[in-house]
Amino acid sequence: MMKSKMKYHVITIGKIKEAYLTAGMDEFLKRLRPYGQVEITVLPEEKMPDKPSAADKKRILDIEGEKLLRHVREGSFLFVLDVQGTLISSEAMAEKFSELAVYGCSELSFIIGGPFGLSDTIRRRADLRISFGRITLTHQMIRLLLLEQIYRAIKIGRHEPYHL
């Protein structure tokens, strides 16, 4: 019996501007190909006023949140990257991936908010809110780190060596 490959869908806001991040992402996308289909959906940032009020920020986050959630497919398990989420190790991520596969989940979605963060709607919709640490990283940098951690979790789950 052929085991079907997992699908990984990263849904995010804003283009990557730095060449070194793009190069790193391309490298991990190449490494991930043998293990499953990886799709990255990049949505445009909403325009934030120069001196936004709290209401302006909430409104923009709500608009971005609705746009992001529209791309989460039915039946996909939703991880939301949130600095206030559960701190997760690479090993715990590998365990979660394996557990979801055993229960028949064939697609994992990951939402990374834009530069202003996440809406409460996204936080509530998450199946699991995860954090790679309490440090603040740019939404662009976290995209590279997420791809690296997906790759690492797959290698751990398959008991394969991880070499860079």
PyRosetta script that sets phi, psi and omega in degrees:
from pyrosetta import init, pose_from_sequence

init()
pose = pose_from_sequence("MMKSKMKYHVITIGKIKEAYLTAGMDEFLKRLRPYGQVEITVLPEEKMPDKPSAADKKRILDIEGEKLLRHVREGSFLFVLDVQGTLISSEAMAEKFSELAVYGCSELSFIIGGPFGLSDTIRRRADLRISFGRITLTHQMIRLLLLEQIYRAIKIGRHEPYHL")
pose.set_psi(1, 124.3)
pose.set_omega(1, 179.8)
pose.set_phi(2, -80.0)
pose.set_psi(2, 126.5)
pose.set_omega(2, 178.6)
pose.set_phi(3, -79.2)
pose.set_psi(3, 126.5)
pose.set_omega(3, -178.7)
pose.set_phi(4, -74.0)
pose.set_psi(4, 148.6)
pose.set_omega(4, -177.3)
pose.set_phi(5, -81.2)
pose.set_psi(5, 144.3)
pose.set_omega(5, 178.0)
pose.set_phi(6, -72.6)
pose.set_psi(6, 148.7)
pose.set_omega(6, 172.6)
pose.set_phi(7, -105.6)
pose.set_psi(7, 140.1)
pose.set_omega(7, 179.4)
pose.set_phi(8, -122.7)
pose.set_psi(8, 125.6)
pose.set_omega(8, -176.6)
pose.set_phi(9, -125.3)
pose.set_psi(9, 113.3)
pose.set_omega(9, 177.7)
pose.set_phi(10, -98.5)
pose.set_psi(10, 123.2)
pose.set_omega(10, -177.7)
pose.set_phi(11, -118.6)
pose.set_psi(11, 123.2)
pose.set_omega(11, -171.4)
pose.set_phi(12, -147.6)
pose.set_psi(12, 170.7)
pose.set_omega(12, -179.3)
pose.set_phi(13, -113.6)
pose.set_psi(13, 134.3)
pose.set_omega(13, 169.6)
pose.set_phi(14, 90.4)
pose.set_psi(14, 138.5)
pose.set_omega(14, 179.6)
pose.set_phi(15, -74.6)
pose.set_psi(15, 153.7)
pose.set_omega(15, 173.7)
pose.set_phi(16, -85.6)
pose.set_psi(16, 128.8)
pose.set_omega(16, -177.0)
pose.set_phi(17, -102.2)
pose.set_psi(17, -22.7)
pose.set_omega(17, -174.8)
pose.set_phi(18, -92.4)
pose.set_psi(18, 128.2)
pose.set_omega(18, -177.9)
pose.set_phi(19, -61.8)
pose.set_psi(19, -35.7)
pose.set_omega(19, -177.8)
pose.set_phi(20, -66.7)
pose.set_psi(20, -33.2)
pose.set_omega(20, 177.3)
pose.set_phi(21, -70.8)
pose.set_psi(21, -41.8)
pose.set_omega(21, 178.2)
pose.set_phi(22, -61.4)
pose.set_psi(22, -43.4)
pose.set_omega(22, 179.6)
pose.set_phi(23, -62.4)
pose.set_psi(23, -42.8)
pose.set_omega(23, 178.7)
pose.set_phi(24, -64.2)
pose.set_psi(24, -42.9)
pose.set_omega(24, 178.6)
pose.set_phi(25, -63.3)
pose.set_psi(25, -43.5)
pose.set_omega(25, 179.3)
pose.set_phi(26, -59.2)
pose.set_psi(26, -40.0)
pose.set_omega(26, 179.4)
pose.set_phi(27, -61.9)
pose.set_psi(27, -46.3)
pose.set_omega(27, -178.7)
pose.set_phi(28, -72.5)
pose.set_psi(28, -32.1)
pose.set_omega(28, 175.2)
pose.set_phi(29, -62.5)
pose.set_psi(29, -40.8)
pose.set_omega(29, 178.2)
pose.set_phi(30, -63.6)
pose.set_psi(30, -43.7)
pose.set_omega(30, -179.8)
pose.set_phi(31, -66.8)
pose.set_psi(31, -30.0)
pose.set_omega(31, -177.7)
pose.set_phi(32, -78.7)
pose.set_psi(32, -24.2)
pose.set_omega(32, -175.2)
pose.set_phi(33, -46.7)
pose.set_psi(33, -46.3)
pose.set_omega(33, -178.1)
pose.set_phi(34, -65.7)
pose.set_psi(34, -16.6)
pose.set_omega(34, -172.1)
pose.set_phi(35, -102.8)
pose.set_psi(35, -10.1)
pose.set_omega(35, -179.2)
pose.set_phi(36, 161.7)
pose.set_psi(36, 174.4)
pose.set_omega(36, -179.9)
pose.set_phi(37, -88.4)
pose.set_psi(37, 130.0)
pose.set_omega(37, 177.7)
pose.set_phi(38, -117.8)
pose.set_psi(38, 125.7)
pose.set_omega(38, 178.3)
pose.set_phi(39, -120.8)
pose.set_psi(39, 136.7)
pose.set_omega(39, 176.2)
pose.set_phi(40, -120.1)
pose.set_psi(40, 121.2)
pose.set_omega(40, 177.2)
pose.set_phi(41, -106.7)
pose.set_psi(41, 117.3)
pose.set_omega(41, -179.5)
pose.set_phi(42, -110.9)
pose.set_psi(42, 120.5)
pose.set_omega(42, -179.9)
pose.set_phi(43, -104.9)
pose.set_psi(43, 150.7)
pose.set_omega(43, -179.5)
pose.set_phi(44, -70.8)
pose.set_psi(44, 147.9)
pose.set_omega(44, 175.1)
pose.set_phi(45, -68.9)
pose.set_psi(45, 147.6)
pose.set_omega(45, 171.5)
pose.set_phi(46, -80.1)
pose.set_psi(46, 149.2)
pose.set_omega(46, 179.7)
pose.set_phi(47, -75.2)
pose.set_psi(47, 123.6)
pose.set_omega(47, 178.1)
pose.set_phi(48, -100.0)
pose.set_psi(48, 134.4)
pose.set_omega(48, 176.8)
pose.set_phi(49, -59.0)
pose.set_psi(49, 157.8)
pose.set_omega(49, -177.8)
pose.set_phi(50, -58.0)
pose.set_psi(50, -45.7)
pose.set_omega(50, 178.6)
pose.set_phi(51, -121.3)
pose.set_psi(51, 77.4)
pose.set_omega(51, -173.1)
pose.set_phi(52, -70.4)
pose.set_psi(52, 139.4)
pose.set_omega(52, 173.0)
pose.set_phi(53, -80.1)
pose.set_psi(53, 171.9)
pose.set_omega(53, 176.5)
pose.set_phi(54, -60.6)
pose.set_psi(54, -37.9)
pose.set_omega(54, 179.8)
pose.set_phi(55, -65.9)
pose.set_psi(55, -39.8)
pose.set_omega(55, 177.1)
pose.set_phi(56, -60.6)
pose.set_psi(56, -47.6)
pose.set_omega(56, -179.0)
pose.set_phi(57, -60.8)
pose.set_psi(57, -45.1)
pose.set_omega(57, -179.7)
pose.set_phi(58, -61.8)
pose.set_psi(58, -43.5)
pose.set_omega(58, -179.1)
pose.set_phi(59, -61.1)
pose.set_psi(59, -47.0)
pose.set_omega(59, -179.8)
pose.set_phi(60, -63.4)
pose.set_psi(60, -44.9)
pose.set_omega(60, 179.0)
pose.set_phi(61, -62.0)
pose.set_psi(61, -38.2)
pose.set_omega(61, 178.6)
pose.set_phi(62, -65.1)
pose.set_psi(62, -42.0)
pose.set_omega(62, 178.5)
pose.set_phi(63, -63.1)
pose.set_psi(63, -48.3)
pose.set_omega(63, 179.7)
pose.set_phi(64, -61.9)
pose.set_psi(64, -40.6)
pose.set_omega(64, -179.3)
pose.set_phi(65, -60.3)
pose.set_psi(65, -45.2)
pose.set_omega(65, 179.2)
pose.set_phi(66, -62.8)
pose.set_psi(66, -41.9)
pose.set_omega(66, 179.5)
pose.set_phi(67, -62.8)
pose.set_psi(67, -44.0)
pose.set_omega(67, -179.7)
pose.set_phi(68, -63.0)
pose.set_psi(68, -46.9)
pose.set_omega(68, -176.1)
pose.set_phi(69, -65.5)
pose.set_psi(69, -27.1)
pose.set_omega(69, 177.7)
pose.set_phi(70, -60.9)
pose.set_psi(70, -21.2)
pose.set_omega(70, -176.8)
pose.set_phi(71, -95.5)
pose.set_psi(71, -1.5)
pose.set_omega(71, 177.1)
pose.set_phi(72, -83.9)
pose.set_psi(72, 118.1)
pose.set_omega(72, -176.8)
pose.set_phi(73, -79.7)
pose.set_psi(73, 151.1)
pose.set_omega(73, 176.4)
pose.set_phi(74, -52.7)
pose.set_psi(74, 133.2)
pose.set_omega(74, 176.8)
pose.set_phi(75, 84.7)
pose.set_psi(75, -5.6)
pose.set_omega(75, 178.8)
pose.set_phi(76, -82.5)
pose.set_psi(76, 138.9)
pose.set_omega(76, 175.8)
pose.set_phi(77, -81.9)
pose.set_psi(77, 127.6)
pose.set_omega(77, -174.2)
pose.set_phi(78, -103.5)
pose.set_psi(78, 113.4)
pose.set_omega(78, 170.2)
pose.set_phi(79, -93.9)
pose.set_psi(79, 131.6)
pose.set_omega(79, 174.5)
pose.set_phi(80, -115.1)
pose.set_psi(80, 125.6)
pose.set_omega(80, 177.8)
pose.set_phi(81, -81.9)
pose.set_psi(81, 117.3)
pose.set_omega(81, -171.2)
pose.set_phi(82, -143.8)
pose.set_psi(82, 124.2)
pose.set_omega(82, -178.5)
pose.set_phi(83, -56.9)
pose.set_psi(83, -27.3)
pose.set_omega(83, 177.6)
pose.set_phi(84, -92.0)
pose.set_psi(84, 6.6)
pose.set_omega(84, -179.7)
pose.set_phi(85, -74.4)
pose.set_psi(85, -177.7)
pose.set_omega(85, 178.1)
pose.set_phi(86, -69.5)
pose.set_psi(86, 128.1)
pose.set_omega(86, 175.7)
pose.set_phi(87, -64.9)
pose.set_psi(87, 128.1)
pose.set_omega(87, -176.0)
pose.set_phi(88, -126.0)
pose.set_psi(88, 137.0)
pose.set_omega(88, 176.3)
pose.set_phi(89, -90.6)
pose.set_psi(89, 165.9)
pose.set_omega(89, 176.9)
pose.set_phi(90, -61.4)
pose.set_psi(90, -39.4)
pose.set_omega(90, -179.6)
pose.set_phi(91, -66.3)
pose.set_psi(91, -41.0)
pose.set_omega(91, 179.2)
pose.set_phi(92, -66.6)
pose.set_psi(92, -35.6)
pose.set_omega(92, 177.9)
pose.set_phi(93, -66.1)
pose.set_psi(93, -42.9)
pose.set_omega(93, 177.8)
pose.set_phi(94, -60.5)
pose.set_psi(94, -42.4)
pose.set_omega(94, 178.2)
pose.set_phi(95, -61.8)
pose.set_psi(95, -43.3)
pose.set_omega(95, -179.2)
pose.set_phi(96, -63.5)
pose.set_psi(96, -44.6)
pose.set_omega(96, 178.1)
pose.set_phi(97, -57.5)
pose.set_psi(97, -46.4)
pose.set_omega(97, -178.6)
pose.set_phi(98, -64.3)
pose.set_psi(98, -43.5)
pose.set_omega(98, 179.6)
pose.set_phi(99, -60.8)
pose.set_psi(99, -44.9)
pose.set_omega(99, -179.7)
pose.set_phi(100, -64.2)
pose.set_psi(100, -39.6)
pose.set_omega(100, 179.1)
pose.set_phi(101, -63.5)
pose.set_psi(101, -40.9)
pose.set_omega(101, 179.4)
pose.set_phi(102, -61.3)
pose.set_psi(102, -37.0)
pose.set_omega(102, -179.4)
pose.set_phi(103, -85.8)
pose.set_psi(103, 11.3)
pose.set_omega(103, 172.0)
pose.set_phi(104, 88.4)
pose.set_psi(104, 7.6)
pose.set_omega(104, 177.1)
pose.set_phi(105, -74.8)
pose.set_psi(105, 127.5)
pose.set_omega(105, -177.5)
pose.set_phi(106, -112.8)
pose.set_psi(106, -1.6)
pose.set_omega(106, 177.5)
pose.set_phi(107, -140.7)
pose.set_psi(107, 132.3)
pose.set_omega(107, 175.0)
pose.set_phi(108, -113.5)
pose.set_psi(108, 128.1)
pose.set_omega(108, 176.8)
pose.set_phi(109, -110.7)
pose.set_psi(109, 147.2)
pose.set_omega(109, -179.0)
pose.set_phi(110, -131.5)
pose.set_psi(110, 124.4)
pose.set_omega(110, 176.3)
pose.set_phi(111, -105.9)
pose.set_psi(111, 130.6)
pose.set_omega(111, 171.8)
pose.set_phi(112, -117.6)
pose.set_psi(112, 121.6)
pose.set_omega(112, 179.9)
pose.set_phi(113, -69.9)
pose.set_psi(113, 175.1)
pose.set_omega(113, 178.6)
pose.set_phi(114, -83.5)
pose.set_psi(114, -167.0)
pose.set_omega(114, -175.8)
pose.set_phi(115, -63.5)
pose.set_psi(115, -18.6)
pose.set_omega(115, -177.8)
pose.set_phi(116, -100.8)
pose.set_psi(116, 1.6)
pose.set_omega(116, 174.9)
pose.set_phi(117, 105.4)
pose.set_psi(117, -149.3)
pose.set_omega(117, -172.8)
pose.set_phi(118, -123.9)
pose.set_psi(118, 149.0)
pose.set_omega(118, 174.5)
pose.set_phi(119, -80.9)
pose.set_psi(119, 158.3)
pose.set_omega(119, 176.3)
pose.set_phi(120, -63.0)
pose.set_psi(120, -31.5)
pose.set_omega(120, 179.6)
pose.set_phi(121, -60.4)
pose.set_psi(121, -43.3)
pose.set_omega(121, 178.9)
pose.set_phi(122, -65.5)
pose.set_psi(122, -44.7)
pose.set_omega(122, -179.8)
pose.set_phi(123, -59.2)
pose.set_psi(123, -41.2)
pose.set_omega(123, -179.9)
pose.set_phi(124, -69.3)
pose.set_psi(124, -34.1)
pose.set_omega(124, -176.8)
pose.set_phi(125, -77.1)
pose.set_psi(125, -20.6)
pose.set_omega(125, -176.8)
pose.set_phi(126, -58.0)
pose.set_psi(126, 137.9)
pose.set_omega(126, 169.3)
pose.set_phi(127, -77.9)
pose.set_psi(127, -31.6)
pose.set_omega(127, 176.8)
pose.set_phi(128, -153.3)
pose.set_psi(128, 126.4)
pose.set_omega(128, 174.7)
pose.set_phi(129, -97.3)
pose.set_psi(129, 122.3)
pose.set_omega(129, -176.5)
pose.set_phi(130, -121.0)
pose.set_psi(130, 154.1)
pose.set_omega(130, 177.2)
pose.set_phi(131, -135.1)
pose.set_psi(131, 141.2)
pose.set_omega(131, 175.6)
pose.set_phi(132, -93.0)
pose.set_psi(132, 6.4)
pose.set_omega(132, 178.8)
pose.set_phi(133, 149.0)
pose.set_psi(133, 168.3)
pose.set_omega(133, -177.1)
pose.set_phi(134, -87.9)
pose.set_psi(134, -0.5)
pose.set_omega(134, 176.8)
pose.set_phi(135, -76.6)
pose.set_psi(135, 153.9)
pose.set_omega(135, 177.6)
pose.set_phi(136, -92.3)
pose.set_psi(136, 127.0)
pose.set_omega(136, 177.0)
pose.set_phi(137, -120.8)
pose.set_psi(137, 155.7)
pose.set_omega(137, 176.9)
pose.set_phi(138, -67.7)
pose.set_psi(138, 153.2)
pose.set_omega(138, 178.4)
pose.set_phi(139, -64.0)
pose.set_psi(139, -23.6)
pose.set_omega(139, 177.9)
pose.set_phi(140, -75.7)
pose.set_psi(140, -41.6)
pose.set_omega(140, -179.5)
pose.set_phi(141, -67.7)
pose.set_psi(141, -37.9)
pose.set_omega(141, -178.5)
pose.set_phi(142, -64.1)
pose.set_psi(142, -28.5)
pose.set_omega(142, 178.4)
pose.set_phi(143, -62.0)
pose.set_psi(143, -44.4)
pose.set_omega(143, 177.2)
pose.set_phi(144, -64.8)
pose.set_psi(144, -46.3)
pose.set_omega(144, -179.3)
pose.set_phi(145, -62.4)
pose.set_psi(145, -37.9)
pose.set_omega(145, 178.4)
pose.set_phi(146, -62.0)
pose.set_psi(146, -47.2)
pose.set_omega(146, 179.5)
pose.set_phi(147, -60.2)
pose.set_psi(147, -40.5)
pose.set_omega(147, 178.8)
pose.set_phi(148, -63.7)
pose.set_psi(148, -41.9)
pose.set_omega(148, -178.4)
pose.set_phi(149, -71.0)
pose.set_psi(149, -34.3)
pose.set_omega(149, 174.7)
pose.set_phi(150, -61.6)
pose.set_psi(150, -47.8)
pose.set_omega(150, 179.2)
pose.set_phi(151, -59.7)
pose.set_psi(151, -46.5)
pose.set_omega(151, -178.8)
pose.set_phi(152, -62.6)
pose.set_psi(152, -43.9)
pose.set_omega(152, -179.6)
pose.set_phi(153, -61.9)
pose.set_psi(153, -40.5)
pose.set_omega(153, 178.0)
pose.set_phi(154, -62.9)
pose.set_psi(154, -46.0)
pose.set_omega(154, -179.0)
pose.set_phi(155, -62.7)
pose.set_psi(155, -41.3)
pose.set_omega(155, 177.9)
pose.set_phi(156, -62.5)
pose.set_psi(156, -47.5)
pose.set_omega(156, -178.7)
pose.set_phi(157, -61.5)
pose.set_psi(157, -28.3)
pose.set_omega(157, 180.0)
pose.set_phi(158, -94.8)
pose.set_psi(158, 2.0)
pose.set_omega(158, -178.4)
pose.set_phi(159, 57.1)
pose.set_psi(159, 38.9)
pose.set_omega(159, 178.2)
pose.set_phi(160, -106.0)
pose.set_psi(160, 148.2)
pose.set_omega(160, 178.8)
pose.set_phi(161, -66.5)
pose.set_psi(161, 148.1)
pose.set_omega(161, 177.9)
pose.set_phi(162, -108.5)
pose.set_psi(162, 116.2)
pose.set_omega(162, 178.6)
pose.set_phi(163, -127.5)
pose.set_psi(163, 139.6)
pose.set_omega(163, 175.1)
pose.set_phi(164, -111.9)
pose.dump_pdb("model.pdb")
